[in-house]
Amino acid sequence: MRSKLIGTVRGFRWHQWLVVGVFLLVAGFTTYKAVNMARRMIYWQTHHDEPIHGWMNVGYVAHSYRIQPDVLYLALDLPQTPDKRPLRDIAKVQHRSMDDIRTILQSAIIRTRSSNPHPLLPPNPSPDSGRSP
């Protein structure tokens, strides 16, 4: 059986080798993406509500605390565009201490969580919404 398989592979033409090569490339890329996704999932499952540090950016804090980043940008008086700067750099530009930034972010997180238990989901519409008067 093994010699039959080896004989078949040795008889491959260039286009058959091309198909094998493309298959191996796709399989390798798929494996890479699957491992990367699994690694990220495991990381974020263990990093809930991380203490806020100066090396973090606003997006990281929002992801860790599972709230919309816009809430934190608004609390820090930043534009609603993604800002990749670390919090310590934002503190320097705004002439605030890192403790001030941490307090502002924690207050915004508490306010958001108390008003909406699932902050990543849109708030529930009122029972009368969508009805005509």
Secondary structure as GFF3:
##gff-version 3
##sequence-region A 1 133
A	DSSP	alpha_helix	2	10	.	.	.	ID=ss1
A	DSSP	alpha_helix	14	46	.	.	.	ID=ss2
A	DSSP	alpha_helix	58	65	.	.	.	ID=ss3
A	DSSP	alpha_helix	69	75	.	.	.	ID=ss4
A	DSSP	alpha_helix	87	93	.	.	.	ID=ss5
A	DSSP	alpha_helix	98	115	.	.	.	ID=ss6
###
